Amino acid sequence: MSENRVVRVVSAEVCRDGAYLLTQRLETAVFGGRWEFPGGRVREGESDQAALVRTLFDRLGVEVEVQNCVQEVTHSYPNYDLCLVVYTCQLNGEPSPKRVQQVAWVGLEAFEDYLFPPADERSVQALLSEED
């Protein structure tokens, strides 16, 4: 890893009836328009779980039960290093786009039709290889 600052981000891996919940980033965001597992940045002094509860409510209007950590990926960007931690989660409610462009339930076989940010791409590839 480089000498860049480290940004910790958490994502929710939510599976329902064989499809995974994806959200499309706002066009004004870094990697705008790309797809990802829902989540967001962990604030100073905040736990991963609290960050997931906060960001899923803010972005999708749902409460979430955070379960197990399934993956941690580190990816270096030019100005920062991203530590992406993925947790399996259970939603309480139906997600709707509040601070994301779109919400989609996607089967693994269709993931190739979605463009992900580089760090997310690594976590998606790991999930796909688990399913093989």
N, CA, C and O atoms as a GROMACS GRO file, in nm:
protein
  528
    1MET      N    1   0.085  -0.118   0.000
    1MET     CA    2   0.000   0.000   0.000
    1MET      C    3   0.089   0.124   0.000
    1MET      O    4   0.204   0.118   0.045
    2SER      N    5   0.039   0.233  -0.050
    2SER     CA    6   0.115   0.356  -0.063
    2SER      C    7   0.110   0.438   0.064
    2SER      O    8   0.057   0.394   0.166
    3GLU      N    9   0.164   0.559   0.057
    3GLU     CA   10   0.164   0.653   0.170
    3GLU      C   11   0.039   0.740   0.170
    3GLU      O   12   0.028   0.832   0.251
    4ASN      N   13  -0.055   0.713   0.083
    4ASN     CA   14  -0.179   0.789   0.075
    4ASN      C   15  -0.262   0.771   0.202
    4ASN      O   16  -0.242   0.677   0.278
    5ARG      N   17  -0.356   0.862   0.221
    5ARG     CA   18  -0.451   0.845   0.331
    5ARG      C   19  -0.538   0.724   0.300
    5ARG      O   20  -0.560   0.689   0.184
    6VAL      N   21  -0.589   0.661   0.406
    6VAL     CA   22  -0.673   0.543   0.391
    6VAL      C   23  -0.817   0.581   0.420
    6VAL      O   24  -0.848   0.641   0.523
    7VAL      N   25  -0.905   0.546   0.327
    7VAL     CA   26  -1.049   0.568   0.341
    7VAL      C   27  -1.114   0.432   0.361
    7VAL      O   28  -1.098   0.341   0.279
    8ARG      N   29  -1.187   0.418   0.472
    8ARG     CA   30  -1.256   0.291   0.500
    8ARG      C   31  -1.402   0.303   0.453
    8ARG      O   32  -1.473   0.397   0.488
    9VAL      N   33  -1.444   0.204   0.374
    9VAL     CA   34  -1.579   0.201   0.318
    9VAL      C   35  -1.638   0.064   0.348
    9VAL      O   36  -1.568  -0.038   0.342
   10VAL      N   37  -1.767   0.062   0.381
   10VAL     CA   38  -1.836  -0.064   0.406
   10VAL      C   39  -1.947  -0.082   0.303
   10VAL      O   40  -2.009   0.014   0.258
   11SER      N   41  -1.970  -0.208   0.267
   11SER     CA   42  -2.075  -0.242   0.172
   11SER      C   43  -2.157  -0.357   0.225
   11SER      O   44  -2.108  -0.442   0.300
   12ALA      N   45  -2.284  -0.358   0.184
   12ALA     CA   46  -2.377  -0.462   0.224
   12ALA      C   47  -2.398  -0.560   0.109
   12ALA      O   48  -2.439  -0.521   0.000
   13GLU      N   49  -2.371  -0.686   0.135
   13GLU     CA   50  -2.402  -0.793   0.041
   13GLU      C   51  -2.538  -0.848   0.082
   13GLU      O   52  -2.550  -0.921   0.180
   14VAL      N   53  -2.640  -0.812   0.006
   14VAL     CA   54  -2.777  -0.850   0.037
   14VAL      C   55  -2.827  -0.940  -0.076
   14VAL      O   56  -2.830  -0.899  -0.192
   15CYS      N   57  -2.865  -1.062  -0.041
   15CYS     CA   58  -2.915  -1.156  -0.141
   15CYS      C   59  -3.060  -1.191  -0.108
   15CYS      O   60  -3.093  -1.222   0.006
   16ARG      N   61  -3.145  -1.185  -0.210
   16ARG     CA   62  -3.287  -1.219  -0.194
   16ARG      C   63  -3.329  -1.299  -0.317
   16ARG      O   64  -3.319  -1.252  -0.430
   17ASP      N   65  -3.376  -1.419  -0.293
   17ASP     CA   66  -3.423  -1.506  -0.402
   17ASP      C   67  -3.321  -1.521  -0.515
   17ASP      O   68  -3.357  -1.521  -0.632
   18GLY      N   69  -3.195  -1.535  -0.478
   18GLY     CA   70  -3.089  -1.556  -0.576
   18GLY      C   71  -3.038  -1.431  -0.646
   18GLY      O   72  -2.953  -1.441  -0.734
   19ALA      N   73  -3.090  -1.314  -0.608
   19ALA     CA   74  -3.045  -1.188  -0.670
   19ALA      C   75  -2.981  -1.100  -0.562
   19ALA      O   76  -3.020  -1.103  -0.446
   20TYR      N   77  -2.882  -1.023  -0.604
   20TYR     CA   78  -2.809  -0.934  -0.513
   20TYR      C   79  -2.852  -0.790  -0.535
   20TYR      O   80  -2.880  -0.747  -0.648
   21LEU      N   81  -2.857  -0.715  -0.426
   21LEU     CA   82  -2.894  -0.574  -0.431
   21LEU      C   83  -2.776  -0.491  -0.477
   21LEU      O   84  -2.669  -0.494  -0.416
   22LEU      N   85  -2.795  -0.417  -0.585
   22LEU     CA   86  -2.694  -0.323  -0.636
   22LEU      C   87  -2.755  -0.184  -0.640
   22LEU      O   88  -2.876  -0.168  -0.657
   23THR      N   89  -2.670  -0.084  -0.623
   23THR     CA   90  -2.714   0.055  -0.637
   23THR      C   91  -2.623   0.125  -0.738
   23THR      O   92  -2.505   0.092  -0.751
   24GLN      N   93  -2.681   0.220  -0.808
   24GLN     CA   94  -2.605   0.297  -0.906
   24GLN      C   95  -2.566   0.430  -0.844
   24GLN      O   96  -2.650   0.503  -0.793
   25ARG      N   97  -2.437   0.460  -0.851
   25ARG     CA   98  -2.385   0.584  -0.794
   25ARG      C   99  -2.442   0.706  -0.867
   25ARG      O  100  -2.467   0.702  -0.987
   26LEU      N  101  -2.462   0.814  -0.792
   26LEU     CA  102  -2.505   0.939  -0.852
   26LEU      C  103  -2.403   0.985  -0.955
   26LEU      O  104  -2.284   0.958  -0.938
   27GLU      N  105  -2.446   1.052  -1.060
   27GLU     CA  106  -2.354   1.101  -1.163
   27GLU      C  107  -2.251   1.199  -1.108
   27GLU      O  108  -2.141   1.210  -1.161
   28THR      N  109  -2.286   1.269  -1.001
   28THR     CA  110  -2.194   1.368  -0.943
   28THR      C  111  -2.089   1.305  -0.851
   28THR      O  112  -1.996   1.374  -0.809
   29ALA      N  113  -2.101   1.177  -0.821
   29ALA     CA  114  -2.007   1.108  -0.733
   29ALA      C  115  -1.883   1.063  -0.810
   29ALA      O  116  -1.884   1.058  -0.933
   30VAL      N  117  -1.778   1.029  -0.736
   30VAL     CA  118  -1.662   0.964  -0.796
   30VAL      C  119  -1.711   0.833  -0.857
   30VAL      O  120  -1.789   0.762  -0.793
   31PHE      N  121  -1.670   0.802  -0.976
   31PHE     CA  122  -1.718   0.686  -1.051
   31PHE      C  123  -1.870   0.692  -1.070
   31PHE      O  124  -1.938   0.590  -1.061
   32GLY      N  125  -1.920   0.811  -1.095
   32GLY     CA  126  -2.063   0.832  -1.115
   32GLY      C  127  -2.120   0.741  -1.222
   32GLY      O  128  -2.060   0.721  -1.327
   33GLY      N  129  -2.239   0.686  -1.193
   33GLY     CA  130  -2.307   0.599  -1.287
   33GLY      C  131  -2.270   0.453  -1.276
   33GLY      O  132  -2.338   0.367  -1.332
   34ARG      N  133  -2.162   0.422  -1.203
   34ARG     CA  134  -2.124   0.282  -1.187
   34ARG      C  135  -2.208   0.218  -1.076
   34ARG      O  136  -2.270   0.287  -0.995
   35TRP      N  137  -2.207   0.086  -1.074
   35TRP     CA  138  -2.288   0.008  -0.981
   35TRP      C  139  -2.202  -0.047  -0.869
   35TRP      O  140  -2.082  -0.065  -0.885
   36GLU      N  141  -2.266  -0.073  -0.754
   36GLU     CA  142  -2.194  -0.125  -0.638
   36GLU      C  143  -2.291  -0.187  -0.540
   36GLU      O  144  -2.412  -0.164  -0.547
   37PHE      N  145  -2.237  -0.265  -0.448
   37PHE     CA  146  -2.316  -0.306  -0.334
   37PHE      C  147  -2.340  -0.180  -0.252
   37PHE      O  148  -2.250  -0.097  -0.241
   38PRO      N  149  -2.460  -0.163  -0.194
   38PRO     CA  150  -2.487  -0.040  -0.120
   38PRO      C  151  -2.400  -0.027   0.004
   38PRO      O  152  -2.362  -0.126   0.066
   39GLY      N  153  -2.370   0.096   0.039
   39GLY     CA  154  -2.289   0.123   0.158
   39GLY      C  155  -2.232   0.263   0.150
   39GLY      O  156  -2.287   0.350   0.083
   40GLY      N  157  -2.121   0.284   0.221
   40GLY     CA  158  -2.060   0.416   0.220
   40GLY      C  159  -1.941   0.424   0.312
   40GLY      O  160  -1.896   0.324   0.369
   41ARG      N  161  -1.892   0.544   0.326
   41ARG     CA  162  -1.772   0.572   0.403
   41ARG      C  163  -1.798   0.561   0.554
   41ARG      O  164  -1.904   0.599   0.603
   42VAL      N  165  -1.699   0.507   0.624
   42VAL     CA  166  -1.705   0.499   0.770
   42VAL      C  167  -1.647   0.629   0.824
   42VAL      O  168  -1.536   0.668   0.790
   43ARG      N  169  -1.724   0.694   0.909
   43ARG     CA  170  -1.679   0.820   0.970
   43ARG      C  171  -1.585   0.794   1.086
   43ARG      O  172  -1.583   0.685   1.144
   44GLU      N  173  -1.506   0.896   1.119
   44GLU     CA  174  -1.414   0.889   1.234
   44GLU      C  175  -1.490   0.847   1.359
   44GLU      O  176  -1.591   0.908   1.393
   45GLY      N  177  -1.442   0.744   1.428
   45GLY     CA  178  -1.502   0.697   1.552
   45GLY      C  179  -1.626   0.612   1.534
   45GLY      O  180  -1.687   0.570   1.633
   46GLU      N  181  -1.666   0.584   1.410
   46GLU     CA  182  -1.786   0.507   1.382
   46GLU      C  183  -1.748   0.361   1.354
   46GLU      O  184  -1.647   0.335   1.289
   47SER      N  185  -1.828   0.268   1.401
   47SER     CA  186  -1.804   0.127   1.370
   47SER      C  187  -1.853   0.097   1.228
   47SER      O  188  -1.933   0.171   1.172
   48ASP      N  189  -1.803  -0.012   1.173
   48ASP     CA  190  -1.849  -0.056   1.041
   48ASP      C  191  -2.000  -0.076   1.041
   48ASP      O  192  -2.070  -0.034   0.949
   49GLN      N  193  -2.049  -0.142   1.146
   49GLN     CA  194  -2.191  -0.172   1.154
   49GLN      C  195  -2.275  -0.044   1.158
   49GLN      O  196  -2.376  -0.033   1.089
   50ALA      N  197  -2.233   0.052   1.240
   50ALA     CA  198  -2.306   0.179   1.250
   50ALA      C  199  -2.304   0.253   1.116
   50ALA      O  200  -2.404   0.315   1.077
   51ALA      N  201  -2.193   0.246   1.045
   51ALA     CA  202  -2.184   0.311   0.914
   51ALA      C  203  -2.280   0.247   0.815
   51ALA      O  204  -2.344   0.317   0.737
   52LEU      N  205  -2.292   0.115   0.817
   52LEU     CA  206  -2.386   0.047   0.727
   52LEU      C  207  -2.530   0.083   0.761
   52LEU      O  208  -2.610   0.109   0.671
   53VAL      N  209  -2.564   0.086   0.888
   53VAL     CA  210  -2.699   0.123   0.929
   53VAL      C  211  -2.730   0.265   0.881
   53VAL      O  212  -2.837   0.290   0.826
   54ARG      N  213  -2.637   0.358   0.904
   54ARG     CA  214  -2.657   0.498   0.865
   54ARG      C  215  -2.668   0.513   0.714
   54ARG      O  216  -2.761   0.577   0.665
   55THR      N  217  -2.575   0.455   0.639
   55THR     CA  218  -2.571   0.479   0.495
   55THR      C  219  -2.686   0.410   0.422
   55THR      O  220  -2.738   0.465   0.325
   56LEU      N  221  -2.726   0.293   0.465
   56LEU     CA  222  -2.839   0.227   0.398
   56LEU      C  223  -2.970   0.298   0.426
   56LEU      O  224  -3.058   0.301   0.341
   57PHE      N  225  -2.983   0.354   0.545
   57PHE     CA  226  -3.103   0.432   0.572
   57PHE      C  227  -3.103   0.560   0.489
   57PHE      O  228  -3.204   0.595   0.428
   58ASP      N  229  -2.988   0.631   0.486
   58ASP     CA  230  -2.978   0.756   0.411
   58ASP      C  231  -2.996   0.736   0.261
   58ASP      O  232  -3.063   0.816   0.195
   59ARG      N  233  -2.939   0.631   0.206
   59ARG     CA  234  -2.938   0.612   0.061
   59ARG      C  235  -3.055   0.532   0.007
   59ARG      O  236  -3.095   0.548  -0.108
   60LEU      N  237  -3.110   0.442   0.094
   60LEU     CA  238  -3.215   0.352   0.046
   60LEU      C  239  -3.341   0.354   0.130
   60LEU      O  240  -3.441   0.293   0.093
   61GLY      N  241  -3.338   0.425   0.243
   61GLY     CA  242  -3.457   0.435   0.327
   61GLY      C  243  -3.495   0.306   0.398
   61GLY      O  244  -3.612   0.286   0.431
   62VAL      N  245  -3.396   0.218   0.422
   62VAL     CA  246  -3.425   0.090   0.488
   62VAL      C  247  -3.337   0.072   0.611
   62VAL      O  248  -3.226   0.125   0.620
   63GLU      N  249  -3.389  -0.005   0.704
   63GLU     CA  250  -3.310  -0.048   0.818
   63GLU      C  251  -3.242  -0.178   0.778
   63GLU      O  252  -3.292  -0.253   0.694
   64VAL      N  253  -3.127  -0.205   0.841
   64VAL     CA  254  -3.049  -0.321   0.802
   64VAL      C  255  -2.996  -0.391   0.926
   64VAL      O  256  -2.962  -0.329   1.026
   65GLU      N  257  -2.990  -0.523   0.916
   65GLU     CA  258  -2.927  -0.604   1.019
   65GLU      C  259  -2.793  -0.651   0.962
   65GLU      O  260  -2.789  -0.728   0.867
   66VAL      N  261  -2.684  -0.602   1.022
   66VAL     CA  262  -2.550  -0.637   0.975
   66VAL      C  263  -2.512  -0.773   1.032
   66VAL      O  264  -2.526  -0.797   1.152
   67GLN      N  265  -2.465  -0.862   0.946
   67GLN     CA  266  -2.432  -0.997   0.989
   67GLN      C  267  -2.281  -1.020   0.984
   67GLN      O  268  -2.208  -0.961   1.065
   68ASN      N  269  -2.232  -1.101   0.895
   68ASN     CA  270  -2.091  -1.141   0.894
   68ASN      C  271  -2.007  -1.061   0.795
   68ASN      O  272  -2.054  -1.023   0.688
   69CYS      N  273  -1.883  -1.038   0.833
   69CYS     CA  274  -1.785  -0.981   0.740
   69CYS      C  275  -1.743  -1.094   0.646
   69CYS      O  276  -1.699  -1.200   0.690
   70VAL      N  277  -1.757  -1.070   0.516
   70VAL     CA  278  -1.725  -1.174   0.418
   70VAL      C  279  -1.601  -1.142   0.336
   70VAL      O  280  -1.544  -1.230   0.271
   71GLN      N  281  -1.559  -1.016   0.338
   71GLN     CA  282  -1.444  -0.981   0.254
   71GLN      C  283  -1.390  -0.844   0.290
   71GLN      O  284  -1.464  -0.754   0.329
   72GLU      N  285  -1.259  -0.831   0.276
   72GLU     CA  286  -1.194  -0.700   0.290
   72GLU      C  287  -1.098  -0.686   0.173
   72GLU      O  288  -1.011  -0.770   0.151
   73VAL      N  289  -1.114  -0.578   0.099
   73VAL     CA  290  -1.034  -0.552  -0.020
   73VAL      C  291  -0.965  -0.417  -0.003
   73VAL      O  292  -1.027  -0.320   0.041
   74THR      N  293  -0.838  -0.412  -0.036
   74THR     CA  294  -0.767  -0.284  -0.037
   74THR      C  295  -0.731  -0.251  -0.181
   74THR      O  296  -0.681  -0.335  -0.256
   75HIS      N  297  -0.759  -0.127  -0.218
   75HIS     CA  298  -0.731  -0.082  -0.355
   75HIS      C  299  -0.670   0.058  -0.350
   75HIS      O  300  -0.721   0.147  -0.283
   76SER      N  301  -0.561   0.076  -0.422
   76SER     CA  302  -0.495   0.207  -0.426
   76SER      C  303  -0.543   0.288  -0.545
   76SER      O  304  -0.536   0.243  -0.660
   77TYR      N  305  -0.593   0.408  -0.516
   77TYR     CA  306  -0.628   0.507  -0.617
   77TYR      C  307  -0.518   0.613  -0.614
   77TYR      O  308  -0.435   0.611  -0.522
   78PRO      N  309  -0.513   0.703  -0.711
   78PRO     CA  310  -0.403   0.801  -0.713
   78PRO      C  311  -0.389   0.885  -0.586
   78PRO      O  312  -0.276   0.912  -0.544
   79ASN      N  313  -0.498   0.927  -0.524
   79ASN     CA  314  -0.490   1.018  -0.409
   79ASN      C  315  -0.524   0.956  -0.275
   79ASN      O  316  -0.512   1.021  -0.172
   80TYR      N  317  -0.565   0.830  -0.275
   80TYR     CA  318  -0.600   0.764  -0.149
   80TYR      C  319  -0.602   0.612  -0.169
   80TYR      O  320  -0.610   0.562  -0.281
   81ASP      N  321  -0.595   0.542  -0.057
   81ASP     CA  322  -0.610   0.398  -0.057
   81ASP      C  323  -0.746   0.366   0.002
   81ASP      O  324  -0.783   0.421   0.106
   82LEU      N  325  -0.819   0.279  -0.062
   82LEU     CA  326  -0.952   0.243  -0.017
   82LEU      C  327  -0.948   0.106   0.049
   82LEU      O  328  -0.896   0.010  -0.009
   83CYS      N  329  -1.002   0.097   0.168
   83CYS     CA  330  -1.021  -0.030   0.237
   83CYS      C  331  -1.171  -0.057   0.233
   83CYS      O  332  -1.247   0.009   0.303
   84LEU      N  333  -1.213  -0.153   0.151
   84LEU     CA  334  -1.354  -0.186   0.132
   84LEU      C  335  -1.385  -0.315   0.209
   84LEU      O  336  -1.325  -0.420   0.184
   85VAL      N  337  -1.478  -0.305   0.304
   85VAL     CA  338  -1.516  -0.420   0.386
   85VAL      C  339  -1.661  -0.455   0.354
   85VAL      O  340  -1.750  -0.370   0.363
   86VAL      N  341  -1.684  -0.581   0.316
   86VAL     CA  342  -1.817  -0.626   0.275
   86VAL      C  343  -1.876  -0.715   0.383
   86VAL      O  344  -1.811  -0.808   0.432
   87TYR      N  345  -2.002  -0.685   0.420
   87TYR     CA  346  -2.074  -0.762   0.521
   87TYR      C  347  -2.202  -0.819   0.458
   87TYR      O  348  -2.267  -0.752   0.378
   88THR      N  349  -2.236  -0.942   0.495
   88THR     CA  350  -2.368  -0.990   0.460
   88THR      C  351  -2.468  -0.916   0.548
   88THR      O  352  -2.441  -0.890   0.665
   89CYS      N  353  -2.582  -0.882   0.491
   89CYS     CA  354  -2.683  -0.804   0.563
   89CYS      C  355  -2.822  -0.852   0.528
   89CYS      O  356  -2.844  -0.911   0.422
   90GLN      N  357  -2.913  -0.825   0.618
   90GLN     CA  358  -3.055  -0.852   0.597
   90GLN      C  359  -3.129  -0.719   0.603
   90GLN      O  360  -3.111  -0.643   0.698
   91LEU      N  361  -3.211  -0.691   0.502
   91LEU     CA  362  -3.287  -0.566   0.500
   91LEU      C  363  -3.420  -0.581   0.572
   91LEU      O  364  -3.483  -0.687   0.567
   92ASN      N  365  -3.462  -0.475   0.637
   92ASN     CA  366  -3.596  -0.465   0.694
   92ASN      C  367  -3.667  -0.357   0.614
   92ASN      O  368  -3.655  -0.238   0.644
   93GLY      N  369  -3.742  -0.398   0.513
   93GLY     CA  370  -3.810  -0.303   0.426
   93GLY      C  371  -3.764  -0.319   0.283
   93GLY      O  372  -3.673  -0.396   0.253
   94GLU      N  373  -3.829  -0.245   0.195
   94GLU     CA  374  -3.798  -0.249   0.052
   94GLU      C  375  -3.714  -0.127   0.016
   94GLU      O  376  -3.759  -0.014   0.039
   95PRO      N  377  -3.595  -0.146  -0.041
   95PRO     CA  378  -3.509  -0.032  -0.074
   95PRO      C  379  -3.565   0.053  -0.188
   95PRO      O  380  -3.623   0.000  -0.283
   96SER      N  381  -3.546   0.183  -0.177
   96SER     CA  382  -3.582   0.273  -0.286
   96SER      C  383  -3.473   0.379  -0.296
   96SER      O  384  -3.412   0.415  -0.196
   97PRO      N  385  -3.447   0.429  -0.417
   97PRO     CA  386  -3.337   0.524  -0.436
   97PRO      C  387  -3.363   0.659  -0.369
   97PRO      O  388  -3.453   0.732  -0.410
   98LYS      N  389  -3.284   0.690  -0.267
   98LYS     CA  390  -3.292   0.820  -0.198
   98LYS      C  391  -3.172   0.905  -0.236
   98LYS      O  392  -3.186   1.019  -0.279
   99ARG      N  393  -3.053   0.848  -0.218
   99ARG     CA  394  -2.929   0.918  -0.253
   99ARG      C  395  -2.842   0.831  -0.344
   99ARG      O  396  -2.719   0.831  -0.334
  100VAL      N  397  -2.910   0.758  -0.431
  100VAL     CA  398  -2.846   0.681  -0.539
  100VAL      C  399  -2.936   0.698  -0.661
  100VAL      O  400  -3.053   0.737  -0.648
  101GLN      N  401  -2.882   0.670  -0.780
  101GLN     CA  402  -2.966   0.685  -0.900
  101GLN      C  403  -3.071   0.577  -0.912
  101GLN      O  404  -3.189   0.606  -0.935
  102GLN      N  405  -3.028   0.452  -0.895
  102GLN     CA  406  -3.119   0.339  -0.914
  102GLN      C  407  -3.084   0.227  -0.817
  102GLN      O  408  -2.975   0.221  -0.762
  103VAL      N  409  -3.182   0.140  -0.798
  103VAL     CA  410  -3.166   0.019  -0.719
  103VAL      C  411  -3.202  -0.097  -0.811
  103VAL      O  412  -3.298  -0.089  -0.888
  104ALA      N  413  -3.126  -0.206  -0.804
  104ALA     CA  414  -3.156  -0.322  -0.887
  104ALA      C  415  -3.126  -0.450  -0.810
  104ALA      O  416  -3.030  -0.457  -0.733
  105TRP      N  417  -3.208  -0.551  -0.834
  105TRP     CA  418  -3.182  -0.687  -0.785
  105TRP      C  419  -3.127  -0.764  -0.904
  105TRP      O  420  -3.195  -0.779  -1.005
  106VAL      N  421  -3.004  -0.815  -0.891
  106VAL     CA  422  -2.933  -0.871  -1.006
  106VAL      C  423  -2.879  -1.010  -0.973
  106VAL      O  424  -2.813  -1.030  -0.871
  107GLY      N  425  -2.909  -1.106  -1.059
  107GLY     CA  426  -2.851  -1.240  -1.046
  107GLY      C  427  -2.704  -1.238  -1.086
  107GLY      O  428  -2.663  -1.155  -1.167
  108LEU      N  429  -2.626  -1.328  -1.029
  108LEU     CA  430  -2.482  -1.330  -1.058
  108LEU      C  431  -2.453  -1.343  -1.206
  108LEU      O  432  -2.354  -1.288  -1.255
  109GLU      N  433  -2.538  -1.414  -1.278
  109GLU     CA  434  -2.514  -1.434  -1.422
  109GLU      C  435  -2.523  -1.304  -1.501
  109GLU      O  436  -2.474  -1.297  -1.613
  110ALA      N  437  -2.585  -1.200  -1.443
  110ALA     CA  438  -2.600  -1.072  -1.513
  110ALA      C  439  -2.500  -0.966  -1.466
  110ALA      O  440  -2.502  -0.854  -1.517
  111PHE      N  441  -2.414  -0.999  -1.370
  111PHE     CA  442  -2.319  -0.900  -1.318
  111PHE      C  443  -2.229  -0.843  -1.427
  111PHE      O  444  -2.186  -0.728  -1.418
  112GLU      N  445  -2.200  -0.922  -1.531
  112GLU     CA  446  -2.113  -0.874  -1.638
  112GLU      C  447  -2.175  -0.758  -1.715
  112GLU      O  448  -2.105  -0.688  -1.788
  113ASP      N  449  -2.304  -0.737  -1.701
  113ASP     CA  450  -2.373  -0.627  -1.769
  113ASP      C  451  -2.363  -0.495  -1.692
  113ASP      O  452  -2.412  -0.393  -1.739
  114TYR      N  453  -2.301  -0.497  -1.574
  114TYR     CA  454  -2.292  -0.379  -1.488
  114TYR      C  455  -2.146  -0.338  -1.473
  114TYR      O  456  -2.058  -0.422  -1.458
  115LEU      N  457  -2.123  -0.208  -1.477
  115LEU     CA  458  -1.988  -0.154  -1.462
  115LEU      C  459  -1.968  -0.113  -1.316
  115LEU      O  460  -2.046  -0.035  -1.263
  116PHE      N  461  -1.863  -0.165  -1.252
  116PHE     CA  462  -1.833  -0.140  -1.112
  116PHE      C  463  -1.707  -0.056  -1.098
  116PHE      O  464  -1.621  -0.061  -1.186
  117PRO      N  465  -1.692   0.021  -0.990
  117PRO     CA  466  -1.564   0.087  -0.962
  117PRO      C  467  -1.456  -0.020  -0.941
  117PRO      O  468  -1.488  -0.134  -0.907
  118PRO      N  469  -1.328   0.015  -0.960
  118PRO     CA  470  -1.221  -0.085  -0.951
  118PRO      C  471  -1.218  -0.165  -0.821
  118PRO      O  472  -1.205  -0.287  -0.826
  119ALA      N  473  -1.229  -0.102  -0.705
  119ALA     CA  474  -1.225  -0.176  -0.579
  119ALA      C  475  -1.343  -0.272  -0.569
  119ALA      O  476  -1.327  -0.385  -0.521
  120ASP      N  477  -1.460  -0.229  -0.612
  120ASP     CA  478  -1.579  -0.313  -0.609
  120ASP      C  479  -1.566  -0.430  -0.708
  120ASP      O  480  -1.615  -0.540  -0.682
  121GLU      N  481  -1.500  -0.405  -0.817
  121GLU     CA  482  -1.480  -0.510  -0.918
  121GLU      C  483  -1.410  -0.630  -0.855
  121GLU      O  484  -1.443  -0.744  -0.885
  122ARG      N  485  -1.313  -0.603  -0.770
  122ARG     CA  486  -1.240  -0.712  -0.704
  122ARG      C  487  -1.332  -0.791  -0.612
  122ARG      O  488  -1.324  -0.914  -0.607
  123SER      N  489  -1.418  -0.723  -0.537
  123SER     CA  490  -1.509  -0.795  -0.448
  123SER      C  491  -1.613  -0.873  -0.528
  123SER      O  492  -1.653  -0.982  -0.487
  124VAL      N  493  -1.657  -0.819  -0.639
  124VAL     CA  494  -1.753  -0.889  -0.726
  124VAL      C  495  -1.688  -1.015  -0.783
  124VAL      O  496  -1.750  -1.121  -0.786
  125GLN      N  497  -1.565  -1.004  -0.828
  125GLN     CA  498  -1.495  -1.121  -0.884
  125GLN      C  499  -1.480  -1.230  -0.780
  125GLN      O  500  -1.492  -1.349  -0.811
  126ALA      N  501  -1.453  -1.191  -0.656
  126ALA     CA  502  -1.441  -1.290  -0.548
  126ALA      C  503  -1.574  -1.360  -0.524
  126ALA      O  504  -1.578  -1.481  -0.504
  127LEU      N  505  -1.683  -1.286  -0.526
  127LEU     CA  506  -1.816  -1.344  -0.509
  127LEU      C  507  -1.848  -1.439  -0.624
  127LEU      O  508  -1.901  -1.548  -0.601
  128LEU      N  509  -1.817  -1.399  -0.746
  128LEU     CA  510  -1.844  -1.485  -0.861
  128LEU      C  511  -1.763  -1.613  -0.854
  128LEU      O  512  -1.813  -1.719  -0.890
  129SER      N  513  -1.639  -1.604  -0.810
  129SER     CA  514  -1.554  -1.725  -0.802
  129SER      C  515  -1.604  -1.820  -0.692
  129SER      O  516  -1.586  -1.941  -0.704
  130GLU      N  517  -1.666  -1.766  -0.586
  130GLU     CA  518  -1.725  -1.851  -0.482
  130GLU      C  519  -1.840  -1.931  -0.537
  130GLU      O  520  -1.863  -2.044  -0.494
  131GLU      N  521  -1.914  -1.874  -0.632
  131GLU     CA  522  -2.035  -1.938  -0.686
  131GLU      C  523  -2.002  -2.045  -0.790
  131GLU      O  524  -2.087  -2.129  -0.822
  132ASP      N  525  -1.880  -2.043  -0.843
  132ASP     CA  526  -1.843  -2.142  -0.947
  132ASP      C  527  -1.829  -2.281  -0.889
  132ASP      O  528  -1.798  -2.375  -0.962
   0.00000   0.00000   0.00000
